[in-house]
Amino acid sequence: MAQPLRSPAALQILPSACPMDCPDACSLDVQVEDGRVVKVDGSRVNPYTQGYICSKVRRFPDLLYGEGRLLYPAVRRGAKGEGGFARISWNEALDLAAAKLRAARERLGGESILPFSDGGSNGLLTQDTTDARLFYRLGASRLARTVCSVPTSMAAAGLYGKMAGVALPDYIHSRLIGVWGVNPSTTGIHLIPVLQEAQRRGAKLVVIDPRRTQLARKADLHLAPRPGTDLPIALAVIRWLFETGRADLAFLAQHAHGADELRARALPWTFERAAAVSGVPAEDLERFARLYAETSPAVLRIGWGFERNRNGGSAAAAALALPAVAGKFGVRGGGYTMSNSGLWGALDRPAALCEQEPATRILNMNRLGRDLLERQDPPVAVLFVYNCNPAATLPNQEMVLRGLRREDLFTIVFEQVWTDTARWADLVLPATTFFEHEEMSRGYGSMILHRSPAVAEAAGEARPNYEVFADLCRRLGLARPGEPETAAALGDALLAGAPRLRAAIERDGFAYPDSGWAPIQFVDAFPLTPDGKIHLVPEALDREAPLGLYGFQDDPATRAYPLALISPATNRTISSTLGHLYKGIATLEMHPQDAGPRGLRTGDTVRVWNDLGEVRVPVRVSPDVRPGVVFLPKGLWSRHTLSGTTANALAPDTFTDLGGGACFNDARVQVELSP
C-alpha cells in the first residue's frame, strides 16, 4: 500500500486517487511542498486513465487554498442568508451541534432531524460510515438520495442485476459505438481517445444527445431527440429488430425472461410514431437500427442524462434491453456499459457501520423545499447538511431557499468551502478534502478500487467527516467500545469480507474486482439477478412505473411554456463542486429558430421563467442546441446569474417513473428580452 504522509520536505510527489463524481477514478501524482499541494497530475497506476487528468481536478489547489475555503467553525450572526458568522472553537461547535441534536430528539423525536447528504464526490470512508451510525442511532429521518442515477440504477438492477459492463478500454474492439445520455468530453474524458482510436480502426460512432456536442460533431450519426423522448427511440429500434427478424430469438430463449412482453410493448412504436414524438427523422432512426443490427461487435455507452425526466427509468431499461434483443453479447467490445459500482458488493458496509438501518420515515431529497415548508409530523427541526450543496443543486430551488430561511430551523453545514448552502447555515464546520485525509474510492466506469493516504496537511482547522461524526456519537452517548472510527479502522472493516481485495490493496494500494479488469459479458460476466437471467420486464419495476414499465408519459410543455430547459454538465464543475472558482456570468444557449421570433440576439439579457421562478442571464444564439430546447449549465451557483437563481429554480420537483428521481429536464419555460 502507498506510504502515509511523510514529514514536510522541500518537494515531494505523493500518490493519491480521485474520488470525485466521475466514472474514471483517476490515479494521481500530487506535488506537495511543505505540506501544501502545489500541483496535481495523473499517474499510471490506473491503466485506463493513462497519466492524464481533467482540468477540474488540476484546479484543486485553488479550492484547497483559495478564496472561499472554510477554515474554522463558525456560528451565524445576523439574518439567515446574509453570510454573517463569528468564529468559534471546535469544542464549542461540537457541543452546540450535539445540544441541538439532543434537544430536537427529546422534544420532537429523532425524525425531526434530517441528515442531508449526497456523496457522489466522496469516497467510501467519508460517506455512510460514522455519519450513518450517528443518524441511525439518533432515529433520524432517512434520506432518499435520488437526485442522480437512481432510475438508471434500478433499471440496470432489474434487468441484469448490475452485471459488469464492457470495460471502457475494450471499446477499441467495437465496430459500432453508441454514446447515449452521456457526454464523455466533460464527464469521463478518458473514453475520448478510446473512441478516436476505435474510429481510426473503422468503428462507426452514433451519438444520441439533444445538443450538438463536440463528440456529436465527430459522429457518423447524431440523433438529437427532444428531452424525455429517448424511450420511444429505444422502443422503435426494439420493434424493428423483432418485426424484421433481426432479434436474436435463440439468445433470448436461453438467457432472458419477458421477451414476448417486451415485444408487445414495443409494437406500437413505429419509426414514424417515434419520429413524431422525438423530433428525430424516421430515416435516421432506421439508419441507427440497421447499423446496430448489422454491426458486431456493437456496444452502447449508456449514461445518466436521459434519466432526468418523467420517462427516465423506462428509457434506461429500453436502452439496456437493446443488446439482449439484438444479440450483441459474448464478444469482446460487445454489449453495454453503464455503472460498474455494483461490482464492489464484497465491501462490508455492516462491519463499518456497526448499526442496523432503522425503520424511520424516508424523505425524498428532491422535495427538500416541501419537507421544510409543508407541515410534517414531526417537522424538520435540525437539518445537517454534508457532502452536498442543496441550495444550488436541487429542483424547485426557490422553495428550497424559502425552507432554509425558516427561523425555527437549525441548519448545520459541514463543508470544505463557503457554498451557497453554507451561507444559510446556523453553524458551519470545516471539512477536509480527499487530499487531506485517508480515503478509499472505487471507479464506476473504470474497474479499480483505490486506497490512498493523506498527502497534505489540513487547511486551517478542517477535520475529516469520519472523525467529526464519531466525536458527535461520543458526545451524545451513542458510541460503543471497539467500533471503527479512524480511517484505518474503517478501511479495514470495509475490506474484512474481501480478503483478495484487502491483500491487493495492502500490496499495491489498488485492486480490481473479481470479474477482472476487462470482462466479456456472457463469457465471464453474467447477470447478477437471482436466477442468472435477464429480466426484460421485471415485475417490481413494472408495478412502480405509473403507466407500467415502458409506458410513455407525454411532454409537459404548454402554450405558455413551450421550451424545454436542460442543464447538462460542463468541463468546469463536478455537480456544483469548484463552482465558486468561476466568477463569470453564465449564458443561456438557444437555437436561432427559437431566438428569431422572440427578437433575441447573442448578448441580449433574457428572462427565463415559468410558474416556479425565473433566471436572468445573457443569451447565446447557436445551432448546437436543437430547436425547442434551451440550455443552462449544470453546477451553477447564485453568483453565476444576474438573478441569483439557476436552472434549478425552473425545474419541477416531480418524480421520474422509477425510483423518485429528479426531473430536471422536464422544466418547461418561456424566454423573453429582460426589461
N, C-alpha and C positions, 0 to 999 in steps of 0.2 A: 504494500500500500504506500501511497505517497507520504512523504515525511511531513509532520506538522510544521507550523510556522516557527522559523528559527529566530534567533536574536537579530535585531536590526543590523543591517550592513549597508555599505555604500550602494550596492545594486544587486538584486537577486532576481532570478527568473524562476517562478514557482508554479507548480501545476494546479489547475482548477478545472471546473466544468460549469457550463451554463445551464441553470435550471429554468430559464425563462420560458414563457408560453410559446414554444416553437417546437416543431417535430424533430429538429435536427440534433439537439443535445450535443452541442459543440464541446470538444475538449479545448482547453485554453492554456496558454503560457502567459503569465502575468508578471510584468516587470514591477518590482517593488523597491522603493528607496526609502530607507529609514522608516519602515513600517507603513508607508503610503503607496498605493497603487499609482504608477505613473503612466503605464501603457498596458493595453490588453491586446493580445494576438491569439490566433488559433494555433493549436498544436496538432500533431498527427496521431495522438493516442486513439481518437475515434477515426477509423479509416475512411468513413463516409464524409466527414467534414474537412478532411484533407488540408488542415493547416490554415484555413482562412475563415473569417467570421464576418458578420454583418456590421454595418456602420452603427447600428443601435448599441450593440454591446461595446464597441470601441469607445462610445461616449460615456461609459460608466464612470470613469474618473470624474467627469463633470457632475454626475449625480452624487458621488461619494463626498466630494469636497467643494462643490459649487454652491451658489445661492439657492436657498430653499431646503438645504439639508436640516433635518430635525436633530438637534444636538443634545437636548436635555428635556426632562419632564417639565410640563407647564400646565397651569390652570387658567381657565378663562377669566378675563377681567373685562367687563362691559357687555354689550349686547351680543347675542349669538350671531355668528356670521361676519362680524366686523374685524375679526383677527386680532383682538387684544388679549394677550396672555402674559402671565407672570411666571418666572422660573421657580421651580421647587425642587427638592431633593427626591431621589428615587424612593427613599423610605417614606416620605410624605405622600408621594404619588401612589405607591402601592397600598399604603394604609387607607387612603381616600378611596381607591378603587375597591378594595376589599370591603370597606364600610358601606359603600353604595350597593354592592352586590348583596351583601348580607341583609341590609335594610329592605331592599326590594323583595328578596326571598321571604323574609319574615312577614312583611306587610301584605304582599300580593301573591306570593307563591313563586316558585322558581321559573315558571313560564313567563313571568313578567320581564325576564332577562332574555335578550335576543343577541346571541353571538353572530356577527355578520362578517363572513369571510368568503373568498372565492378560492384563491390559492393556485390559479393557473400558472403563475410565475414564481411559485415557491417549490422548494424541494420537499423530500419526504420527511425531513426532520422538523421542519418549521410549519407544517400543516397537519392537523389531525393526529397529534401526539399528546403532549401535555395540555394543549389547549382543549382538545376534545375531552380529555379526562376531567378537567376542571368543570366544563359546562355540563357534562353528563351528570357529575355528582351534585351540581347545583340544581339539577332538574330543570335546566333552562329549556326554552323553546328550541326546537331543531330547525335548521335552515335547509330548504330545498335549493341546492346550488344548481340552478337550471338556466342561468343566463347564457351559457355556451355549452355545446356538444352533447347535451343530454338526449335530444331527439335522435341524432345520428348514432349515438352510443346504444340507445335502445334498439334501433333498427339492426345494428350490427350484432348485438347480443341475441336478438330474437331470431334472426336468420341463420347466423353462423356461430353464435356463442363467442363472439370476439376472436375468431380464428386469426392466426398470424397472417399478415398481409404479404404481398410481394415486396421483397427488400428493394428499397429505392435505387440502390446501385444496379440492380438487375434490370432496370428499365432499358439499359443499353441492348438487351437481348430482344426487346419488344419490337414488333413491326408496326403496331398501331398503339398509340398512347392517347387516351382521353383524359384531359385535365378538367375536372368538373367541380365547381363550387369551391375552388381554391386558387390563389394567385401566388405561386411559389416565388415569384420575383420579389415579393415583400414578406412572405411568411413561409420560409423554408428554402433559402436561396441555393442550397447545395444540390437541389434537384435540377437547377437550370443547366449546369454543364453536362449532366447526365442526359437531359433531353436533347441538348445540342449534339452530343456525340451520337445518340440514337438516330437523330435526323440525318447526320452525316453518313450513317450506315444504311440509310434508306427508309427509316421509320416515318410513318405519317403521324402528324400531330393534330388532334382535334381539341379545341378549347371551347368550353361552354361557360359563358360569362356575359352579363348584360353590358359590360364595358369592353371597349377595345383596348385591352391591356397591352403592355409591352410583349408579353408572351403570345397574346392573341394575334398580334401583327405578324408573328413569325409562324403561325399555324397554317397547316394545309386547309383547314376548315374551321371557321369561327361561327358558332351559333350564339346569338345574343337574345336570350329569352326575356320576356317581361318577368320581373321578380315574382316569385311564387308559382311559376308555371313549369318548373323542372319535372314535376310529376307527370303531366301529360306527355312530355317528350320521352321520358323513360318508358311509359306505358305504350306509347305508339311504336317504339322500337321492339318492345316485347311482343306486341300484337303481330307485327310484321314478321318477326322470327318464327312464331308459331304458324301463321297463316301461309307463309311461303315455303314451309318445310325445312327451314334452316335452324329450328330449335333442336338441340341435342337430346332427343327423347330417351335414348339409351342411358345417358348420364343421369338425367332427371329421374328415371325409374330406379336407378341403383342408389343414388345419393340424396334424393330430395323428397320431401312431402309437399303437397299443395300445388303441384304444377297445373293440374286441371283448373283449380280455383283461381290461380293467378291468371291463367289464360282467359278465363271467363271475365275477370275484372278488367283485363286489358282490352277485350274485344271491342268496346265502343270507341276506342281511341285510334281512329284512322289518322294518317298523316295530315289530312285536310283539317280534321277537327282540332288536332293538336296545334297545327299551324295557326288556326284562327284564334286560339286561346293564348298561345305563347308569343305570337308575332314572328316566329321563325318560319321562313318559307318552307312549304311542304317538300319541295325538291331537295332542300338542304337536309331536312330530317331523313329523307330516304337515302341521300348520299351517305350520311353518317351511319345509318343502319347497314347499308351494303358494305361500307368499309369495315365496320365492326364484324359483320358476319363472315366476310371473305378473307380476313387477315388473321394470321397467327404467327407468333404469339401476340395477343392483344391484352392490354392492361388498362384499367381505369384508376386514376388517382382521384379519389373522392374526398372532398373537403367538407367544411362546415358552413360555407357561405349560403348554401341553398336550404339550410335548416331554419333560417331566421324568418320564417313566415308561417302562416296558418297550415300549410301543407308540408312542412319541413320533414317530419318523421316519415311520412309515406313516400316523399320524394327520395329520401335516402334509401329506404327499403327497396324501392323500384330500381334505383341505380345499382344497388348491391345485388339484386336478382339477375341483372343482365349477364354477368359471366357464367352463372349457372345455366340459364336458359340457352345461351349461345355455345356452351361447352368450351369455355376458354381456360379451364384449369388443367393442371397436370403437366405443364411445360414451364421451363424457366422463362420468366418475363411475361407470364400469362396469368390473369386473374384480376385482383383488385388490391388496393391499399387504402385503408382509412387510418384509424388509430391503432397502434400496436401496444397501447398501455395495458391491455388485458393480459399480455404475456408475462407480467410480473406478479401473477397471483400468488406465487410462493412466498412473497414478503409477508411476514407475520404481524399484521396490524394489531390483533388482540394482545400479543405479548408486549407491544409498545404502549398500548392504551391502558391496559390493566383495569378496564371497566367496560361493562356492557352498555350498549346504547339504550337509553330509557324510552318508554312509550309516551313521551311528551308530545305536545302539539307540533305540527310542522307548518312553517310559514314559507311561502314561495318568495325567493329573493326578488323576483321581477315585480312584485307588488309591495315593495317596502313602503312606498308612499301611502298606500291604502292602509297597511298594517299600522303605521304610525298615526294616521289621522282618523280612520274609521274605528268605531267602538269595538274593542276586543275585550275578551274576558279571560284572563286579566289583560289590562292594557300593557303595552311595552313601556316599561319604566326605565330600564337601563339598556342601552344599545352599545355593544362592544364591537367596534369595527377594527379589523386587522386583515392584512393580505388583500386588500381591495380598496376601491375608491368609489363608493356608490353614488356620490353626488355627481360624478362625471360619467358613470358607465351604465346606469340603469335606465330602463324605459320610463316614460311619464315623469321626466326629470323635474318639472315644476312642482308636482305633488310630492316628490321625494324631498325637495328643498323646503316645502311648507312643513313637512313632517319633522325635519331636522330643526326647524325653528321653534318647536314646542318648548316652552319654558319648563314644563314638568318632566321633560325627558332628559336624563343624564346620559350623555354620549361620551364614550371613551374611544379614542382613536390611537392605535398603536401602529406607527408608520415610520418610514425612512425619510420622507420629505413632507413639506407642508402642502399636502394635496388640497383640492377643493373641499373634500370632506373634513379634513383636519381643521379647517377654519370654522366649522360649525360645532366643534367639539367643546365639551366642558373640561376635559382632561386629555392631554396628549402625552404619549410615551414614545421615546425614540427607539427605533428598531435597527438592528444591523442588516447589512446586505449579505449576499452569499459569499462575497469576498472576505467578510469579517467574522464569519462563523463556519464551523464544520457543517457540511451538507452532503446529502445523498440525493441523486437525481436520476431520472430514467428518461430515455427517449420514447416518444410515442410515434415517431416516424422511423428514425434510425433505431436499431435494436441494440441498445447499450445501457448499462447501469453504471453510474459513476459514484464514487465516494471521495469527496475532496476536502482537504483541510482548509482552515482559515489561512489566508495569505497576507492579510493586512490587519493592523490594529484598528479597533473600532473607533469611528469618528465620534468625538465628543463623549457623551455618556450612553451611547446606543448599546442596547443589550439584545441578545437573541430571543426569539419567540419562546423556545422551549424552556429557557431559564426563567423568564418572566412569568409564564403560566404555572410553572412548578412552584415558584415563590408564592403566587396567589393561592395555590392549593394549600400550602403550608399555613399561610396567614388565616385562611378560612377554616382550618382544622380538617381539611379534606385529604391530606396526604397520608400515605400508608408506608410503613417501613419497607425498604428494599425495592421500591418501584424505580424504573429507569427514569432519570431526569436529565442527565447530561447528554450531549451529542453522542459521545462514545457509547454510552449505555443504551440509548435509543436505537442507534445504528445496529448494535449487536442484537438487540431484541427483534428488530425487523428482519434480520438475517438468520434468526435462530432456527427456523424451519427450512432453510435452504442451504445446506452445507456446501454444495457445489458453488453456489454464488458467493458464499462467505469466503471460501478458500480462494476463489479468483480475486475477490475484492482485496483480501489481505495480501495477496501476492502482487497484484498488478494495479490496484486502485480502480479497476473496472471489471465488468463481467458481461457476457452475452446470455440471452435467455436459453432455456432448454431446447427450444426449436432451432437454435443456431443463428448465425449471422444472416444467412440468406436461404430461408426455407422455400420450397416449391409447394404451392397449395395443391392438396390432394396427391402429393407424393410423400412429403414428410411433415406436412401441417394439415390437419383436418378440423372440421367443425368441433367446437367445444360445447355443443348442445348435449343434453343428457343422453340422447341416442346416437350421437355422432353424425346425424343427418342435417341437411339444410332444410329449414322450415320456411317455405316461401310465403306462407300466410299464417304467421304464428298467432295462436288463439288469443294470447294475452294482449298483443298489440292490436288485434282486430277488435277486441272489446273496448279498448281505450280510445281509439280514434273516433271522433264524433260521427263520421259517415262510414265507419269501418275502414280497415287498412286499404289504402289506395283510393279512397273516396276523395274526390277533388272539391275543395271549397272555393267559391268564386272570388274574384278580385274585390277588395273592399273600397275601390275608388268610387267617388261620387262626382256629380257635376260640379259641386263646389270645390272638391279636392281631387283633381284628376291625375296628378303627377305622383309617381312612386319615388319616394326618397330612400336611397340606400346609403350605407355608411361602412364601406369595406376598409380593411386595414391598409396602412401605408408603410413606407420604409422609415418612418420617424419614431413611431411608438410601438410598444408591445402592450396591447389594450391601451390603458392610459399611462403606463409607466414611461418615464422620460418626457412626458408632455410638458413639464414645467421648464424644460431646457429650450423650448422653442417660443419665441416672442411674437412672431408674425401673426397676422390675421388670416384665417382660413378662407377659401373661396368655394362657392357653390359651382359645380360643373353642370352644364345644361346644353342640350342639343340645339342647333340652330332652328330646327323646326318648331321647338317649343319657345325659344327666346324671341324669334322674329315677331310672331303675333302679339307678344307682350311688350314689344318695343324695347327689348333689352339688348345691351351690348356689353362686351367684355369690359370690366372695370366698374360698371354700374353697381351701386349698393342696392341690394334687394331685400325684401321682406319675404321670408318663407314661413308659412303659417298653416295651422289647422285649429281645430277646437281645443287642442291640448296646450298650445303655446305658439311661440314664434321665435325665429332666429333672424338676425340681420347680419349679412356678410356681403362682400363683393361677389360678382358673378363672373365666371369664365365660360364663354360660349365655345363649345368644342364638339366635333362629330364623334369623339371617342366614347361617349355615353349614348345609348340608344334613345330614340325618341320616346317621350313619355316617362323618362327616368331622369332624376336629378341626383347629384352625388355630393355628400359632405363627408370628409374623412372620419374614420373611427379614431377614438382616443383623444378627442379634443378636450381642452379644459376651458373654463369660463373666460380666460384671458384671450382665447383664440377667435372670439366673435365680438362683434360690436354690441351685441345684446347681452353678453354674458351667459348665453344659453347655447346648447349644442344640438346636434341632430336628435339626441335622445329626448329633448323637450317635445318633439313631434311624434315620437314612437309610442304606440299604444301599449298598455300592459296586459294585452290579451295573450293567450297561450297558443303554442304550437299544438298540432293534433296529437302528438305523443310527448309525454314527459313534462308538460308545463313549461316548455322552453319559451325564450323571448322571441317576439315577432317584430324585431326592429325594421325589417324590410316590408312590413305591412303599413308603414307610415305613408299616408296619402296626403298631399299638400297642395297648396296654391302658391304661386310666386308672382310678385309684382315689384315694380320700382319702389324703393323705400322713400317715404316722404321726407 
